[in-house]
Amino acid sequence: MTTTELRTGVCFKNILLATDFSDASNNALAYAAAFSRLHEAKLFVAHVLSPEPRMPIPVEPLPPSLDRFRLEAERNLKNLATEESLQHMSYDEILEEGPIGDVVSNIIRQKEIDLLVLGTHARTGLKKLLLGSVAEELFRLVPCPVLTVGRAVIGRNAGKAEIRRVLFVTDFGAASLNALPYAISLVNESAGMLTLLHVVPPMPVSDVGPFWYPGTDLVERQETSRRSSLERLQKLIPPGTDLGCGLDLMVGFDFVPEGILKVASERQVDLIVMGVKRSSTARAVAHLPWAIGHEVVCQAKCPVLTVRG
């Protein structure tokens, strides 16, 4: 990645909030509105009605004027106008029916959306395996960056527009490299602090059994890995690049989600930025119960911006 590419500011012109009217979505609304104001972007607020049958006995589709689910959704969309974060702000409402991944992807394409914002109920573990995750389905399927606001963010700087501390997480893969310009651009707006983090998973042990041990060269191996990773982090920012913000390089040794969340908490970051691998289908996403991106989004105390590889 060249210096010019890193210096190029990211501009969000059209922002989409996908809402189910839950508390999680209302918290995400505050961030969608704040980002729209900060970037002078057009805001769209969309709700997707489930296409699944709601009646035990098949009936002819009801006209819109008699469909109570649609009417309720229309009322909820209108009620959003009373939210404090939307005061004195214009936005477009969108109400459509269909599979959420397909509908949101179509809206993104039709409205030329630059940023999707959504809240998540943060299912983890077995619940996520059984029920899937709409948030993860979207941030792995849609082409634009996704700002996900987990339930741990509620009550902490909700709707804060100024991003002063950004944690950029990288595995040095293509997806994370795509995310780097977003991290730089967002922290540059406040001349804040950017932390580049690479987390090295625990080293394999030399033997397994009642007397297993990590090996006498563990410290040496970790130090070698740390130096190598720091060199790779330094190469992400070409020499002489004027970022317009402070820069810190970190290498952690931990399980990856835990390592990311620990640094984010210690640094009290306002935003985590990371790349995620793309998935071709929603079914494939539903069978990734412990993916790193999902675990970070579920537990982070700040919003997470994911950029698909």
N, C-alpha and C positions, 0 to 999 in steps of 0.2 A: 504494500500500500504506500502510495507516494505522499510527500508532504502536502502537496496541493489537495489531495483527496481528504486528508485529515483536517486541513484548515477549512474546507468547504462546510459552511453551516448547514444544519438540517432545518428544513422549513416544513412545518405542518400547515397545509392550506385547508384541508378538510378532515375533521375529526368525527368519528362515529362512536357513540356510546350505545352498547347493547345492554338493555336492562330487562330484568324480570320483576322489578319493583320491590325487591327485597332490600333489607338493610345493607347488604353487601353492595348491591347495585347503587343504592343512594349514596354510599360512601364514595364509590367510583365516580358518580355524577359530579361530585365536588372537584375531583381532579380533572375530569373532562372539561368542565367549565373553566377551571383555572388555566389549563393548557390552551384552551381556545382563546382566552383573553390575552395570554402572554404572547401567542403567535399570531394573533389577529386572524384566527382561522374560523371557517364556517363550521358550526356544530350541528350534527344530526343525532337525534335520539330515536332509537329503534327498539321495538318489542316484537318478538316472533311468537305467534300462536302455534301451539302444538298441532300437528296434522293428525294425531292419533284419534280414533273414534272416542267420543265422550259418552256415548249412549250404548247400553247393552243390546238394544234392538236397532238394527240398521234403519235409518230414516233418510228421507231426502234432505239435502243440505238446507239449512235455514237461511232465509234472507238476512242480510247484515242487520236489519232493523230489529230482528227477533233473536239473534245469536247473543245470549247473555255473556258468554266468554269474551266475545269481541266488544260488546258494550262496556263490560268491566274494564277491559284493557284500554279502551278509548278514554274512559273516565280517569284511569290512572295516569295516562299520558297527559291529559289536561291538568291534572292536579300537580304535575311536576313543575308547572309554571309558578307555583307558590313556594317552591324551594328557594332558600336564601341564595344559594350559589348561582341560580339562574335569573336573579333579579336584574332588570334593565339589560337583558341579553336576549338577542333573537336566535332562534334555532328552528330546525325543521323536524317535525314528527313523522315517523315511519311505522306503520303497522302492517305486518304481512304474516302469512301463514305458510308453514312448511318445515322441513328439517332445518334446524337452526344453522348448521354448518353451511348448507347450500344457500339459504336465504341471506345470511350475513356476507358470504362470499360474493353473491350477486350485487348486494348493496355497495360493497367496497368497490367493485368493478364499475358499476353504473355512476356512482357519485365521486369516483376518483379519490377514495379515502386514503389519507396518508398515515393515520393512526387510529387504531381500534382501542377503546377503553372499556374494560368490564370488571365487575366484581366477581369474586368466587367464594363459595361456601367452604372451600378448602377441605374437601374430602381427602383422606389419606388412607393408606394401607388397604385392608380388605374391603372397606366401603367403596373405595375408589375402584377396586378391581371389579366389584359387582355392579356398580352403578355408572362407572365411567366418569369423565369430567368434561363438562361443557367448556370450561376455561381452557383446559389443555387441548381439547379438540380444535378450538379456534386458534390458539397461538401456534399450533403446529400445521394448520391447514391454510390459513389466510396468508396472502402475499405481503401484507403491510406489517410494520411493527405493532406489537400489542402491549398496552400498559395494563397490567393486571393488579387489582387492589384486593389483597386478601383480608380476611376478617381480623387478623392481628393488627391491621393498620387502623382500625376504627378507633376514633378518639385521639389519635396521635398525628397531629399536623394535617388533619384531613383537608384536602383542597389546597395545600400549600403550593403556590406557583413557583416560588424561588427554589431552585435546586442548587444547593451550595456544596454538598458532599455526595459524590457519585462513586459507587463501587462497580468497576468493570471486571467481570469474571471471564477468564479465557482458558480454554484447553488447547489453544493455538490452532484450532480447526477453522474451516472456512466460515462456519456460522458465526463464531465469535469475532472473526475479523470483519464480517459485515456489520456487526454491532458496534465496533469501536468508534466510528465517526459520530454515532448518535450519543455515545457517552461523552465524547469530547465537546460536541456542540452544546449539549444541555448544560454541562458544568461551566463552560466558557461564558454563558449568559450572565452568570453571577460572579465570575472570576474566583470560583471556589476551589475545591480540592478534588482531584481525581486519583483514585487508588486502583492500580492494576493488580489483580490477584490471580495467581495460579495455585490450585490446590493439588498436592501430590497425595494419592491414596496411600494407606499404610503399606510399608514394605513387607514382602512375604517373609515368613519365618523360615529358618533353616531346617527345622524338624518339627514333627507334630507328634504329640503324645504327652504323657504325664510330666515329662521333663523338657518340654519344648522350650526353645530360647531363640531370640531374634538374630543370633549370630554376632560374633565379636566385631564385625566390621559394619554394624548398623549405623553408627554415628558417622563413619566415613562415607558410607553410601548416601546417607541423607545430605551430608554436606556437599557431595559431588552433585547430587540432584538439585540442591538449592542453587548452587552456582550456575549450573546449566540453565535452570529455569529463569533465573534473574537475567542472564544474558539474552534469553529469548524475549523476555519482557522488554528489555531495553531496546531491542531491535524493532519492536512494534512502533516506537516513536523515533523517526529518523533524526540524527544529530542536527541541531540547529533549528528544529521545529519550535516555533513560538506558539504554545498552546493557549496562552492567555489564562492559565490556571496553575495551581500547584500540582505537583505530581509525586506520587509515592508508589514504590514497587514492593510487592509482598509475595512471598512463597510460603504456603502453609502445608503442614503434614497432618492430614485428617481424612475422614470419610468426606467426600466432596460436598454434599449438601450441608452437613454439620459445619464444615470448615468455612463455607461461604456465609452461613448465618451467624457464626461466631464473630467473624470479622465485621460484618454489617452491624451487629449489635455493639461491638466495642468501639467502632468508629462513628456510631450514630448517623449512618448515612441516610440521605433523603431519597435515594434511588439506587436500585441494583440494575445493572444492564448486562445482559448475557445473550449469547446466541443459542438457538435451539435447532435440533435437526428436524427437517421437514418430514411429514408423513403423508402418504398418498390417500389414505382413507380414514374415516372416523373410527371404523372398526379396529384398525391397527392401533390407534391412539388409546382406545379403551383397554387394550391389553398391555399397556406400559404402566403398571401400578406404582412403580418406584423410580420413575424417571427423575433425573436430577432437577430439571426445570420445574416439574410439578411440585416436588418436595420443597423447593425454595419458595415458590409462589405461595404455597399453603402456609408456611410458617414465618415468612418475612414480616418484619414490623414496619416496612416501608413498601411502596409500590415497586413492582418489578417490570422492567421493559425488556421484552424478548423480541429478538430479530431472527427470523427464520433463515437458515442457510440455503 
